[in-house]
């Protein structure tokens, strides 16, 4: 009997939903839903500029790629910025960089955050931290195939801070809660290390996000809008 060649297909999670509805997508009259559009992610490889207005306040945003070869292009965008929005894929704790297969992705994000936070050219620019892909993080932790402590041994002895207990839903999985707050704590250790945060009069504002959850993003963006306006007024000594 002739043996057939075996092909291993690697599909990004965000595209799996399209495979589940391939018969719908292939129709000539197919119109993408809001979720379809949200899941059509395109990697940012350059610098993209966006201007928009919200509640009579004008925003000027630059989006830059996170790959290593894009880092040198960032700082031209940071001059005179009110705040930096730093997006981290929380679920990447078990993945490796495409450009360096020896480096853990989440550890690379922490290194990059440290580079931005402690950069001498950015002494007073606050950072809004998006701990994204919370849905995928929850799925991985619940599945149990990739233990967070296998990549971050200190997770085993981590304790959720008392101030976070009021924000926890009792129905949530305890290990998922522990994981999300552990990752948040790793970033906040950098932001508060050595008391530099108070000296520089800057802050790190962490948010748990899920980019395909429109209600979550709407709430977070409303919070960020207020934060950015507050920072801007403070910079010009109007507060």
C-alpha positions, 0 to 999 in steps of 0.5 A: 500500500502506498503511503501518503505524505503527511503535511503539518498545517500550522494555523493561527488561532484567529483564523480558525473561526474562518475554517469553521465557516468556510462554506459561508465565507466562500459564498459570492454574497458573503459580507464579513461580520464585525468579529470577522473584521476584528480577527483579520489581523495584519502585522504592523511593519511600518509606522501608521498615523491616525487622527480622530476625535472623541468627545470633542478631543482630538487624538493623534496616534502613531502605530509602530511595529514591535519587531526588533528591526523596527525599534530604531524607528520608534523614537521619532514618534515619541517626541512630544508624545502625551503617552505611550500605549504598550500592547503585550500578548499575555498568552505568548508566555510559551512562544518564541520570537519568529526572528530569534527562536531562542527568546521567549516572546513574553520575556522579550516584551518585558525587556522591551518595556524596560527599555522604553520605561528606563529610556533617558529620552522619555523621562516623563511620558506615562505608559498605558499598558494593554495586557492583551489576548486575555481570552487566549491566556485563559484557554491555555491556563485551563488546558494545562498543557503549557504551565506558566511556571515552566517558563516563569518559575517564580509564578509557583510562589506568586500571591495575588495582591490584596488590592486586586481581590475586589476586582475578581469575579468569584466565578473566574478560574483561580489559576487564570486570575493568578496568571493574569495578575502575575504577568501584570506584576512583572511589568509593574516591577519594572515601572516601580523599580527603585522608586523611579516612577514617583521621581519622574512623575510618570505612571504605568496604567495597566489594563486587561484587554481582549481585542476581539471583545468590543465591549471590553475595548470600548470600556478600556478606551474610554478609561484611556481617553480620560487618562490621556486628557488628564496627562495632557492637562498635567503636562501643561500645568493646567491641573 
